[in-house]
Amino acid sequence: MEQFIYDESNGLWYEQQGDYYIPCLSLPEDHQPIGLWGQRHLRYIKEYRDGFYTGLLLSGKLNSNLADIDRQAQEQLDTIIRQMAQAQGVTEALKAADPMAWVGRMNNIRAAAIEIMMNRE
């Protein structure tokens, strides 16, 4: 018997292990890091969208989907922070003149922006 066989009906290769043929499956190599927003989305789809989660997992697209969502959410957060800093007059001039005041105001802006992102629907 052959070590590997190809099934044209489903397009999969099978490897013989003992008396059985096991499908040769592997995950995609493009592993991307997942940040806070991707982890939150993963928790959400596992809990509330189980079929969607399973489909992404089995198709090998879960990691790329989570990385994309994480990237988009981080871009939105950066935009909100930039707009709030501009509206409140937190500039590079303030940073040069009074660094501690700048850090305090930016920390407040960042906390407010994260709160906005967390409460979005």
CORRALIN-V384909 format. One record per backbone hydrogen bond with DSSP energy under -1.0 kcal/mol. NH is the residue of the N-H (numbers start at 1). CO is the residue of the C=O. If there is no record, write none. Layout:
nh;co
NH;CO
NH;CO
This chain:
nh;co
5;14
7;12
11;7
14;5
15;22
16;3
17;20
20;17
22;15
24;13
25;23
31;29
39;35
40;36
41;37
42;38
43;39
44;40
45;41
46;42
47;43
48;44
49;45
53;49
54;50
55;51
56;52
57;53
58;54
59;55
61;56
62;56
65;61
66;62
67;63
68;64
69;65
70;66
71;67
72;68
73;69
74;70
75;71
76;72
77;73
78;74
79;75
80;76
81;77
82;78
83;79
84;80
85;81
86;82
87;83
88;84
90;85
95;91
96;92
97;93
98;94
102;98
103;99
104;100
105;101
106;102
107;103
108;104
109;105
110;106
111;107
112;108
113;109
114;110
115;111
116;112
117;113
118;114
119;115
